[in-house]
Amino acid sequence: MKCPFCDAEMVHGYLNCGAAIWSDRKHKISLLPDGKEQYALQLGTPMLSPNHVESDCCPNCKRIIIDSSGYEGNIGVGQSE
Ligand SMILES: [Zn+2]
């Protein structure tokens, strides 16, 4: 896949991580959403090996692109009316 920012060929790989959440706010303590925020990519703590989030990294501008559609989240829900 080509980087949408600089057009370089991106490197396919995995974000290897523990618990994580992408949210429209900063979480200081808990990684659980509070029902008012928009969030995506909610990942629980893995029991054995880390979570492996398929993604692409640009070797030129270093941006990382993640398709969060297969993960727990509420972003975009109810906004299509
Ligand atoms: Zn790039």
PDB file of the backbone (N, CA, C, O) and the ligand in Angstrom, with CONECT records:
HET     ZN  A 101       1
ATOM      1  N   MET A   1       0.846  -1.192   0.000  1.00  0.00           N
ATOM      2  CA  MET A   1       0.000   0.000   0.000  1.00  0.00           C
ATOM      3  C   MET A   1       0.881   1.241   0.000  1.00  0.00           C
ATOM      4  O   MET A   1       1.945   1.280   0.619  1.00  0.00           O
ATOM      5  N   LYS A   2       0.398   2.257  -0.719  1.00  0.00           N
ATOM      6  CA  LYS A   2       1.153   3.515  -0.804  1.00  0.00           C
ATOM      7  C   LYS A   2       0.753   4.435   0.346  1.00  0.00           C
ATOM      8  O   LYS A   2      -0.422   4.517   0.705  1.00  0.00           O
ATOM      9  N   CYS A   3       1.722   5.115   0.911  1.00  0.00           N
ATOM     10  CA  CYS A   3       1.447   6.069   1.983  1.00  0.00           C
ATOM     11  C   CYS A   3       0.608   7.227   1.425  1.00  0.00           C
ATOM     12  O   CYS A   3       1.000   7.845   0.435  1.00  0.00           O
ATOM     13  N   PRO A   4      -0.548   7.531   2.051  1.00  0.00           N
ATOM     14  CA  PRO A   4      -1.383   8.633   1.565  1.00  0.00           C
ATOM     15  C   PRO A   4      -0.775  10.010   1.848  1.00  0.00           C
ATOM     16  O   PRO A   4      -1.261  11.015   1.330  1.00  0.00           O
ATOM     17  N   PHE A   5       0.258  10.066   2.646  1.00  0.00           N
ATOM     18  CA  PHE A   5       0.887  11.349   2.975  1.00  0.00           C
ATOM     19  C   PHE A   5       2.053  11.668   2.056  1.00  0.00           C
ATOM     20  O   PHE A   5       2.194  12.805   1.603  1.00  0.00           O
ATOM     21  N   CYS A   6       2.898  10.669   1.774  1.00  0.00           N
ATOM     22  CA  CYS A   6       4.103  10.961   0.989  1.00  0.00           C
ATOM     23  C   CYS A   6       4.272  10.021  -0.206  1.00  0.00           C
ATOM     24  O   CYS A   6       5.237  10.162  -0.958  1.00  0.00           O
ATOM     25  N   ASP A   7       3.358   9.066  -0.400  1.00  0.00           N
ATOM     26  CA  ASP A   7       3.333   8.183  -1.566  1.00  0.00           C
ATOM     27  C   ASP A   7       4.426   7.112  -1.578  1.00  0.00           C
ATOM     28  O   ASP A   7       4.596   6.442  -2.597  1.00  0.00           O
ATOM     29  N   ALA A   8       5.159   6.930  -0.507  1.00  0.00           N
ATOM     30  CA  ALA A   8       6.159   5.857  -0.433  1.00  0.00           C
ATOM     31  C   ALA A   8       5.449   4.520  -0.217  1.00  0.00           C
ATOM     32  O   ALA A   8       4.333   4.490   0.301  1.00  0.00           O
ATOM     33  N   GLU A   9       6.089   3.412  -0.610  1.00  0.00           N
ATOM     34  CA  GLU A   9       5.524   2.086  -0.382  1.00  0.00           C
ATOM     35  C   GLU A   9       5.631   1.755   1.107  1.00  0.00           C
ATOM     36  O   GLU A   9       6.716   1.826   1.685  1.00  0.00           O
ATOM     37  N   MET A  10       4.514   1.397   1.722  1.00  0.00           N
ATOM     38  CA  MET A  10       4.508   1.156   3.160  1.00  0.00           C
ATOM     39  C   MET A  10       4.924  -0.275   3.486  1.00  0.00           C
ATOM     40  O   MET A  10       4.790  -1.175   2.657  1.00  0.00           O
ATOM     41  N   VAL A  11       5.423  -0.472   4.680  1.00  0.00           N
ATOM     42  CA  VAL A  11       5.850  -1.793   5.148  1.00  0.00           C
ATOM     43  C   VAL A  11       4.713  -2.387   5.964  1.00  0.00           C
ATOM     44  O   VAL A  11       4.247  -1.781   6.929  1.00  0.00           O
ATOM     45  N   HIS A  12       4.263  -3.593   5.567  1.00  0.00           N
ATOM     46  CA  HIS A  12       3.178  -4.245   6.290  1.00  0.00           C
ATOM     47  C   HIS A  12       3.723  -4.942   7.530  1.00  0.00           C
ATOM     48  O   HIS A  12       4.782  -5.568   7.476  1.00  0.00           O
ATOM     49  N   GLY A  13       3.016  -4.837   8.633  1.00  0.00           N
ATOM     50  CA  GLY A  13       3.470  -5.489   9.849  1.00  0.00           C
ATOM     51  C   GLY A  13       2.407  -5.431  10.929  1.00  0.00           C
ATOM     52  O   GLY A  13       1.215  -5.326  10.641  1.00  0.00           O
ATOM     53  N   TYR A  14       2.841  -5.499  12.143  1.00  0.00           N
ATOM     54  CA  TYR A  14       1.916  -5.633  13.268  1.00  0.00           C
ATOM     55  C   TYR A  14       2.305  -4.695  14.406  1.00  0.00           C
ATOM     56  O   TYR A  14       3.477  -4.580  14.766  1.00  0.00           O
ATOM     57  N   LEU A  15       1.306  -4.037  14.957  1.00  0.00           N
ATOM     58  CA  LEU A  15       1.503  -3.317  16.206  1.00  0.00           C
ATOM     59  C   LEU A  15       1.363  -4.350  17.317  1.00  0.00           C
ATOM     60  O   LEU A  15       0.267  -4.852  17.571  1.00  0.00           O
ATOM     61  N   ASN A  16       2.459  -4.663  17.970  1.00  0.00           N
ATOM     62  CA  ASN A  16       2.463  -5.646  19.053  1.00  0.00           C
ATOM     63  C   ASN A  16       2.298  -4.888  20.359  1.00  0.00           C
ATOM     64  O   ASN A  16       3.185  -4.142  20.774  1.00  0.00           O
ATOM     65  N   CYS A  17       1.170  -5.083  20.992  1.00  0.00           N
ATOM     66  CA  CYS A  17       0.901  -4.249  22.161  1.00  0.00           C
ATOM     67  C   CYS A  17       0.067  -4.980  23.199  1.00  0.00           C
ATOM     68  O   CYS A  17      -0.537  -6.013  22.912  1.00  0.00           O
ATOM     69  N   GLY A  18       0.042  -4.443  24.387  1.00  0.00           N
ATOM     70  CA  GLY A  18      -0.829  -4.936  25.443  1.00  0.00           C
ATOM     71  C   GLY A  18      -2.178  -4.257  25.332  1.00  0.00           C
ATOM     72  O   GLY A  18      -2.654  -3.995  24.227  1.00  0.00           O
ATOM     73  N   ALA A  19      -2.794  -3.972  26.455  1.00  0.00           N
ATOM     74  CA  ALA A  19      -4.088  -3.309  26.441  1.00  0.00           C
ATOM     75  C   ALA A  19      -3.946  -1.929  25.808  1.00  0.00           C
ATOM     76  O   ALA A  19      -2.953  -1.235  26.025  1.00  0.00           O
ATOM     77  N   ALA A  20      -4.951  -1.538  25.023  1.00  0.00           N
ATOM     78  CA  ALA A  20      -4.891  -0.246  24.343  1.00  0.00           C
ATOM     79  C   ALA A  20      -6.291   0.216  23.999  1.00  0.00           C
ATOM     80  O   ALA A  20      -7.202  -0.596  23.835  1.00  0.00           O
ATOM     81  N   ILE A  21      -6.459   1.527  23.889  1.00  0.00           N
ATOM     82  CA  ILE A  21      -7.713   2.077  23.371  1.00  0.00           C
ATOM     83  C   ILE A  21      -7.383   3.354  22.618  1.00  0.00           C
ATOM     84  O   ILE A  21      -6.605   4.180  23.094  1.00  0.00           O
ATOM     85  N   TRP A  22      -7.980   3.517  21.434  1.00  0.00           N
ATOM     86  CA  TRP A  22      -7.921   4.810  20.747  1.00  0.00           C
ATOM     87  C   TRP A  22      -9.181   5.553  21.141  1.00  0.00           C
ATOM     88  O   TRP A  22     -10.283   5.032  20.969  1.00  0.00           O
ATOM     89  N   SER A  23      -9.041   6.757  21.663  1.00  0.00           N
ATOM     90  CA  SER A  23     -10.187   7.510  22.157  1.00  0.00           C
ATOM     91  C   SER A  23     -10.049   8.975  21.798  1.00  0.00           C
ATOM     92  O   SER A  23      -8.957   9.445  21.479  1.00  0.00           O
ATOM     93  N   ASP A  24     -11.176   9.705  21.851  1.00  0.00           N
ATOM     94  CA  ASP A  24     -11.115  11.149  21.629  1.00  0.00           C
ATOM     95  C   ASP A  24     -10.717  11.898  22.891  1.00  0.00           C
ATOM     96  O   ASP A  24     -10.675  13.128  22.901  1.00  0.00           O
ATOM     97  N   ARG A  25     -10.427  11.164  23.947  1.00  0.00           N
ATOM     98  CA  ARG A  25      -9.924  11.814  25.163  1.00  0.00           C
ATOM     99  C   ARG A  25      -8.755  11.017  25.729  1.00  0.00           C
ATOM    100  O   ARG A  25      -8.529   9.865  25.359  1.00  0.00           O
ATOM    101  N   LYS A  26      -8.019  11.656  26.631  1.00  0.00           N
ATOM    102  CA  LYS A  26      -6.906  10.972  27.288  1.00  0.00           C
ATOM    103  C   LYS A  26      -7.423  10.159  28.459  1.00  0.00           C
ATOM    104  O   LYS A  26      -8.261  10.620  29.233  1.00  0.00           O
ATOM    105  N   HIS A  27      -6.910   8.940  28.577  1.00  0.00           N
ATOM    106  CA  HIS A  27      -7.240   8.102  29.723  1.00  0.00           C
ATOM    107  C   HIS A  27      -6.075   8.153  30.701  1.00  0.00           C
ATOM    108  O   HIS A  27      -4.950   7.798  30.348  1.00  0.00           O
ATOM    109  N   LYS A  28      -6.333   8.585  31.910  1.00  0.00           N
ATOM    110  CA  LYS A  28      -5.247   8.697  32.878  1.00  0.00           C
ATOM    111  C   LYS A  28      -5.052   7.419  33.684  1.00  0.00           C
ATOM    112  O   LYS A  28      -3.927   7.091  34.061  1.00  0.00           O
ATOM    113  N   ILE A  29      -6.134   6.697  33.952  1.00  0.00           N
ATOM    114  CA  ILE A  29      -6.024   5.506  34.812  1.00  0.00           C
ATOM    115  C   ILE A  29      -6.557   4.266  34.097  1.00  0.00           C
ATOM    116  O   ILE A  29      -5.785   3.371  33.754  1.00  0.00           O
ATOM    117  N   SER A  30      -7.864   4.208  33.872  1.00  0.00           N
ATOM    118  CA  SER A  30      -8.484   3.030  33.263  1.00  0.00           C
ATOM    119  C   SER A  30      -8.443   3.119  31.738  1.00  0.00           C
ATOM    120  O   SER A  30      -8.443   4.212  31.171  1.00  0.00           O
ATOM    121  N   LEU A  31      -8.409   1.963  31.084  1.00  0.00           N
ATOM    122  CA  LEU A  31      -8.488   1.931  29.627  1.00  0.00           C
ATOM    123  C   LEU A  31      -9.889   1.550  29.159  1.00  0.00           C
ATOM    124  O   LEU A  31     -10.073   1.145  28.011  1.00  0.00           O
ATOM    125  N   LEU A  32     -10.882   1.680  30.048  1.00  0.00           N
ATOM    126  CA  LEU A  32     -12.263   1.374  29.676  1.00  0.00           C
ATOM    127  C   LEU A  32     -12.980   2.648  29.239  1.00  0.00           C
ATOM    128  O   LEU A  32     -12.823   3.687  29.879  1.00  0.00           O
ATOM    129  N   PRO A  33     -13.767   2.587  28.157  1.00  0.00           N
ATOM    130  CA  PRO A  33     -14.513   3.767  27.725  1.00  0.00           C
ATOM    131  C   PRO A  33     -15.624   4.090  28.712  1.00  0.00           C
ATOM    132  O   PRO A  33     -16.129   3.195  29.390  1.00  0.00           O
ATOM    133  N   ASP A  34     -16.017   5.379  28.801  1.00  0.00           N
ATOM    134  CA  ASP A  34     -16.990   5.788  29.817  1.00  0.00           C
ATOM    135  C   ASP A  34     -18.407   5.981  29.274  1.00  0.00           C
ATOM    136  O   ASP A  34     -19.282   6.434  30.013  1.00  0.00           O
ATOM    137  N   GLY A  35     -18.654   5.654  28.017  1.00  0.00           N
ATOM    138  CA  GLY A  35     -20.006   5.747  27.478  1.00  0.00           C
ATOM    139  C   GLY A  35     -20.310   7.060  26.785  1.00  0.00           C
ATOM    140  O   GLY A  35     -21.261   7.126  26.006  1.00  0.00           O
ATOM    141  N   LYS A  36     -19.532   8.118  27.042  1.00  0.00           N
ATOM    142  CA  LYS A  36     -19.761   9.405  26.392  1.00  0.00           C
ATOM    143  C   LYS A  36     -18.734   9.680  25.300  1.00  0.00           C
ATOM    144  O   LYS A  36     -18.964  10.500  24.411  1.00  0.00           O
ATOM    145  N   GLU A  37     -17.619   9.000  25.375  1.00  0.00           N
ATOM    146  CA  GLU A  37     -16.537   9.279  24.443  1.00  0.00           C
ATOM    147  C   GLU A  37     -16.674   8.476  23.155  1.00  0.00           C
ATOM    148  O   GLU A  37     -17.382   7.470  23.113  1.00  0.00           O
ATOM    149  N   GLN A  38     -16.000   8.923  22.119  1.00  0.00           N
ATOM    150  CA  GLN A  38     -15.875   8.145  20.897  1.00  0.00           C
ATOM    151  C   GLN A  38     -14.571   7.370  20.980  1.00  0.00           C
ATOM    152  O   GLN A  38     -13.511   7.938  21.243  1.00  0.00           O
ATOM    153  N   TYR A  39     -14.662   6.057  20.752  1.00  0.00           N
ATOM    154  CA  TYR A  39     -13.452   5.257  20.856  1.00  0.00           C
ATOM    155  C   TYR A  39     -13.434   4.198  19.766  1.00  0.00           C
ATOM    156  O   TYR A  39     -14.453   3.870  19.159  1.00  0.00           O
ATOM    157  N   ALA A  40     -12.245   3.684  19.547  1.00  0.00           N
ATOM    158  CA  ALA A  40     -12.042   2.622  18.567  1.00  0.00           C
ATOM    159  C   ALA A  40     -10.885   1.762  19.054  1.00  0.00           C
ATOM    160  O   ALA A  40     -10.121   2.164  19.932  1.00  0.00           O
ATOM    161  N   LEU A  41     -10.770   0.598  18.484  1.00  0.00           N
ATOM    162  CA  LEU A  41      -9.628  -0.260  18.748  1.00  0.00           C
ATOM    163  C   LEU A  41      -9.428  -0.527  20.237  1.00  0.00           C
ATOM    164  O   LEU A  41      -8.335  -0.346  20.773  1.00  0.00           O
ATOM    165  N   GLN A  42     -10.496  -0.959  20.891  1.00  0.00           N
ATOM    166  CA  GLN A  42     -10.341  -1.296  22.305  1.00  0.00           C
ATOM    167  C   GLN A  42      -9.771  -2.702  22.406  1.00  0.00           C
ATOM    168  O   GLN A  42     -10.395  -3.660  21.950  1.00  0.00           O
ATOM    169  N   LEU A  43      -8.602  -2.830  22.995  1.00  0.00           N
ATOM    170  CA  LEU A  43      -7.928  -4.122  23.126  1.00  0.00           C
ATOM    171  C   LEU A  43      -7.737  -4.437  24.597  1.00  0.00           C
ATOM    172  O   LEU A  43      -7.248  -3.605  25.361  1.00  0.00           O
ATOM    173  N   GLY A  44      -8.121  -5.637  24.990  1.00  0.00           N
ATOM    174  CA  GLY A  44      -7.922  -6.054  26.366  1.00  0.00           C
ATOM    175  C   GLY A  44      -6.498  -6.526  26.599  1.00  0.00           C
ATOM    176  O   GLY A  44      -5.704  -6.638  25.666  1.00  0.00           O
ATOM    177  N   THR A  45      -6.190  -6.800  27.853  1.00  0.00           N
ATOM    178  CA  THR A  45      -4.870  -7.323  28.188  1.00  0.00           C
ATOM    179  C   THR A  45      -4.755  -8.765  27.716  1.00  0.00           C
ATOM    180  O   THR A  45      -5.551  -9.606  28.132  1.00  0.00           O
ATOM    181  N   PRO A  46      -3.787  -9.072  26.861  1.00  0.00           N
ATOM    182  CA  PRO A  46      -3.642 -10.446  26.377  1.00  0.00           C
ATOM    183  C   PRO A  46      -3.116 -11.367  27.471  1.00  0.00           C
ATOM    184  O   PRO A  46      -2.323 -10.961  28.321  1.00  0.00           O
ATOM    185  N   MET A  47      -3.574 -12.610  27.431  1.00  0.00           N
ATOM    186  CA  MET A  47      -3.152 -13.567  28.453  1.00  0.00           C
ATOM    187  C   MET A  47      -1.722 -14.064  28.207  1.00  0.00           C
ATOM    188  O   MET A  47      -0.916 -14.147  29.134  1.00  0.00           O
ATOM    189  N   LEU A  48      -1.424 -14.389  26.953  1.00  0.00           N
ATOM    190  CA  LEU A  48      -0.115 -14.973  26.670  1.00  0.00           C
ATOM    191  C   LEU A  48       0.750 -14.023  25.843  1.00  0.00           C
ATOM    192  O   LEU A  48       1.553 -13.272  26.397  1.00  0.00           O
ATOM    193  N   SER A  49       0.590 -14.053  24.538  1.00  0.00           N
ATOM    194  CA  SER A  49       1.390 -13.167  23.698  1.00  0.00           C
ATOM    195  C   SER A  49       0.661 -11.836  23.531  1.00  0.00           C
ATOM    196  O   SER A  49      -0.533 -11.758  23.819  1.00  0.00           O
ATOM    197  N   PRO A  50       1.351 -10.784  23.073  1.00  0.00           N
ATOM    198  CA  PRO A  50       0.714  -9.478  22.904  1.00  0.00           C
ATOM    199  C   PRO A  50      -0.382  -9.507  21.836  1.00  0.00           C
ATOM    200  O   PRO A  50      -0.465 -10.451  21.050  1.00  0.00           O
ATOM    201  N   ASN A  51      -1.221  -8.467  21.813  1.00  0.00           N
ATOM    202  CA  ASN A  51      -2.127  -8.263  20.685  1.00  0.00           C
ATOM    203  C   ASN A  51      -1.301  -7.957  19.440  1.00  0.00           C
ATOM    204  O   ASN A  51      -0.261  -7.303  19.516  1.00  0.00           O
ATOM    205  N   HIS A  52      -1.777  -8.437  18.291  1.00  0.00           N
ATOM    206  CA  HIS A  52      -1.082  -8.203  17.027  1.00  0.00           C
ATOM    207  C   HIS A  52      -2.028  -7.460  16.100  1.00  0.00           C
ATOM    208  O   HIS A  52      -2.903  -8.068  15.483  1.00  0.00           O
ATOM    209  N   VAL A  53      -1.859  -6.155  16.001  1.00  0.00           N
ATOM    210  CA  VAL A  53      -2.763  -5.335  15.205  1.00  0.00           C
ATOM    211  C   VAL A  53      -2.151  -5.088  13.831  1.00  0.00           C
ATOM    212  O   VAL A  53      -1.152  -4.381  13.696  1.00  0.00           O
ATOM    213  N   GLU A  54      -2.780  -5.695  12.799  1.00  0.00           N
ATOM    214  CA  GLU A  54      -2.249  -5.553  11.439  1.00  0.00           C
ATOM    215  C   GLU A  54      -2.235  -4.088  11.036  1.00  0.00           C
ATOM    216  O   GLU A  54      -3.223  -3.380  11.235  1.00  0.00           O
ATOM    217  N   SER A  55      -1.147  -3.636  10.482  1.00  0.00           N
ATOM    218  CA  SER A  55      -1.010  -2.222  10.152  1.00  0.00           C
ATOM    219  C   SER A  55       0.130  -2.032   9.157  1.00  0.00           C
ATOM    220  O   SER A  55       0.882  -2.960   8.859  1.00  0.00           O
ATOM    221  N   ASP A  56       0.236  -0.814   8.654  1.00  0.00           N
ATOM    222  CA  ASP A  56       1.277  -0.467   7.687  1.00  0.00           C
ATOM    223  C   ASP A  56       2.042   0.746   8.187  1.00  0.00           C
ATOM    224  O   ASP A  56       1.448   1.715   8.661  1.00  0.00           O
ATOM    225  N   CYS A  57       3.358   0.687   8.080  1.00  0.00           N
ATOM    226  CA  CYS A  57       4.210   1.785   8.539  1.00  0.00           C
ATOM    227  C   CYS A  57       4.964   2.368   7.343  1.00  0.00           C
ATOM    228  O   CYS A  57       5.502   1.623   6.524  1.00  0.00           O
ATOM    229  N   CYS A  58       5.003   3.684   7.242  1.00  0.00           N
ATOM    230  CA  CYS A  58       5.721   4.341   6.150  1.00  0.00           C
ATOM    231  C   CYS A  58       7.194   4.494   6.528  1.00  0.00           C
ATOM    232  O   CYS A  58       7.504   5.131   7.535  1.00  0.00           O
ATOM    233  N   PRO A  59       8.107   3.919   5.738  1.00  0.00           N
ATOM    234  CA  PRO A  59       9.532   4.027   6.068  1.00  0.00           C
ATOM    235  C   PRO A  59      10.076   5.430   5.839  1.00  0.00           C
ATOM    236  O   PRO A  59      11.174   5.752   6.291  1.00  0.00           O
ATOM    237  N   ASN A  60       9.322   6.258   5.146  1.00  0.00           N
ATOM    238  CA  ASN A  60       9.765   7.613   4.845  1.00  0.00           C
ATOM    239  C   ASN A  60       9.302   8.619   5.907  1.00  0.00           C
ATOM    240  O   ASN A  60      10.128   9.260   6.557  1.00  0.00           O
ATOM    241  N   CYS A  61       7.986   8.755   6.080  1.00  0.00           N
ATOM    242  CA  CYS A  61       7.476   9.751   7.040  1.00  0.00           C
ATOM    243  C   CYS A  61       7.102   9.134   8.383  1.00  0.00           C
ATOM    244  O   CYS A  61       6.712   9.843   9.311  1.00  0.00           O
ATOM    245  N   LYS A  62       7.223   7.782   8.485  1.00  0.00           N
ATOM    246  CA  LYS A  62       7.055   7.055   9.747  1.00  0.00           C
ATOM    247  C   LYS A  62       5.623   7.019  10.269  1.00  0.00           C
ATOM    248  O   LYS A  62       5.402   6.643  11.420  1.00  0.00           O
ATOM    249  N   ARG A  63       4.655   7.399   9.455  1.00  0.00           N
ATOM    250  CA  ARG A  63       3.270   7.294   9.914  1.00  0.00           C
ATOM    251  C   ARG A  63       2.837   5.834   9.893  1.00  0.00           C
ATOM    252  O   ARG A  63       3.303   5.054   9.062  1.00  0.00           O
ATOM    253  N   ILE A  64       1.951   5.470  10.801  1.00  0.00           N
ATOM    254  CA  ILE A  64       1.417   4.108  10.885  1.00  0.00           C
ATOM    255  C   ILE A  64      -0.086   4.166  10.660  1.00  0.00           C
ATOM    256  O   ILE A  64      -0.779   4.981  11.269  1.00  0.00           O
ATOM    257  N   ILE A  65      -0.592   3.298   9.781  1.00  0.00           N
ATOM    258  CA  ILE A  65      -2.019   3.263   9.475  1.00  0.00           C
ATOM    259  C   ILE A  65      -2.604   1.944   9.962  1.00  0.00           C
ATOM    260  O   ILE A  65      -2.103   0.866   9.642  1.00  0.00           O
ATOM    261  N   ILE A  66      -3.667   2.054  10.737  1.00  0.00           N
ATOM    262  CA  ILE A  66      -4.341   0.883  11.297  1.00  0.00           C
ATOM    263  C   ILE A  66      -5.788   0.878  10.803  1.00  0.00           C
ATOM    264  O   ILE A  66      -6.470   1.900  10.877  1.00  0.00           O
ATOM    265  N   ASP A  67      -6.259  -0.261  10.301  1.00  0.00           N
ATOM    266  CA  ASP A  67      -7.676  -0.439   9.992  1.00  0.00           C
ATOM    267  C   ASP A  67      -8.346  -0.928  11.262  1.00  0.00           C
ATOM    268  O   ASP A  67      -8.181  -2.087  11.642  1.00  0.00           O
ATOM    269  N   SER A  68      -9.099  -0.062  11.921  1.00  0.00           N
ATOM    270  CA  SER A  68      -9.687  -0.427  13.219  1.00  0.00           C
ATOM    271  C   SER A  68     -11.088  -1.018  13.067  1.00  0.00           C
ATOM    272  O   SER A  68     -11.775  -1.221  14.067  1.00  0.00           O
ATOM    273  N   SER A  69     -11.527  -1.299  11.832  1.00  0.00           N
ATOM    274  CA  SER A  69     -12.920  -1.725  11.624  1.00  0.00           C
ATOM    275  C   SER A  69     -13.231  -3.087  12.242  1.00  0.00           C
ATOM    276  O   SER A  69     -14.392  -3.365  12.542  1.00  0.00           O
ATOM    277  N   GLY A  70     -12.235  -3.936  12.439  1.00  0.00           N
ATOM    278  CA  GLY A  70     -12.494  -5.257  12.993  1.00  0.00           C
ATOM    279  C   GLY A  70     -12.396  -5.312  14.510  1.00  0.00           C
ATOM    280  O   GLY A  70     -12.424  -6.394  15.097  1.00  0.00           O
ATOM    281  N   TYR A  71     -12.283  -4.162  15.139  1.00  0.00           N
ATOM    282  CA  TYR A  71     -12.077  -4.128  16.588  1.00  0.00           C
ATOM    283  C   TYR A  71     -13.248  -3.469  17.294  1.00  0.00           C
ATOM    284  O   TYR A  71     -14.051  -2.775  16.670  1.00  0.00           O
ATOM    285  N   GLU A  72     -13.340  -3.687  18.593  1.00  0.00           N
ATOM    286  CA  GLU A  72     -14.367  -3.090  19.430  1.00  0.00           C
ATOM    287  C   GLU A  72     -14.252  -1.570  19.384  1.00  0.00           C
ATOM    288  O   GLU A  72     -13.157  -1.018  19.500  1.00  0.00           O
ATOM    289  N   GLY A  73     -15.388  -0.897  19.213  1.00  0.00           N
ATOM    290  CA  GLY A  73     -15.389   0.558  19.201  1.00  0.00           C
ATOM    291  C   GLY A  73     -16.761   1.097  18.896  1.00  0.00           C
ATOM    292  O   GLY A  73     -17.632   0.341  18.465  1.00  0.00           O
ATOM    293  N   ASN A  74     -16.989   2.401  19.108  1.00  0.00           N
ATOM    294  CA  ASN A  74     -18.296   2.990  18.835  1.00  0.00           C
ATOM    295  C   ASN A  74     -18.191   4.202  17.923  1.00  0.00           C
ATOM    296  O   ASN A  74     -19.176   4.910  17.718  1.00  0.00           O
ATOM    297  N   ILE A  75     -17.015   4.447  17.378  1.00  0.00           N
ATOM    298  CA  ILE A  75     -16.827   5.654  16.585  1.00  0.00           C
ATOM    299  C   ILE A  75     -17.626   5.533  15.283  1.00  0.00           C
ATOM    300  O   ILE A  75     -17.594   4.501  14.613  1.00  0.00           O
ATOM    301  N   GLY A  76     -18.344   6.609  14.940  1.00  0.00           N
ATOM    302  CA  GLY A  76     -19.154   6.598  13.718  1.00  0.00           C
ATOM    303  C   GLY A  76     -20.529   6.002  13.911  1.00  0.00           C
ATOM    304  O   GLY A  76     -21.381   6.162  13.037  1.00  0.00           O
ATOM    305  N   VAL A  77     -20.788   5.317  15.026  1.00  0.00           N
ATOM    306  CA  VAL A  77     -22.091   4.698  15.254  1.00  0.00           C
ATOM    307  C   VAL A  77     -23.139   5.771  15.492  1.00  0.00           C
ATOM    308  O   VAL A  77     -22.947   6.654  16.328  1.00  0.00           O
ATOM    309  N   GLY A  78     -24.257   5.701  14.754  1.00  0.00           N
ATOM    310  CA  GLY A  78     -25.350   6.666  14.937  1.00  0.00           C
ATOM    311  C   GLY A  78     -25.096   8.020  14.316  1.00  0.00           C
ATOM    312  O   GLY A  78     -25.847   8.962  14.565  1.00  0.00           O
ATOM    313  N   GLN A  79     -24.038   8.141  13.502  1.00  0.00           N
ATOM    314  CA  GLN A  79     -23.738   9.437  12.894  1.00  0.00           C
ATOM    315  C   GLN A  79     -24.134   9.484  11.429  1.00  0.00           C
ATOM    316  O   GLN A  79     -23.867  10.477  10.752  1.00  0.00           O
ATOM    317  N   SER A  80     -24.776   8.413  10.917  1.00  0.00           N
ATOM    318  CA  SER A  80     -25.048   8.344   9.487  1.00  0.00           C
ATOM    319  C   SER A  80     -26.484   8.741   9.159  1.00  0.00           C
ATOM    320  O   SER A  80     -26.905   8.547   8.019  1.00  0.00           O
ATOM    321  N   GLU A  81     -27.266   9.291  10.104  1.00  0.00           N
ATOM    322  CA  GLU A  81     -28.652   9.649   9.831  1.00  0.00           C
ATOM    323  C   GLU A  81     -28.762  10.957   9.073  1.00  0.00           C
ATOM    324  O   GLU A  81     -29.868  11.401   8.764  1.00  0.00           O
TER     325      GLU A  81
HETATM  326 ZN    ZN A 101       4.779   8.466   4.271  1.00  0.00          ZN2+
END
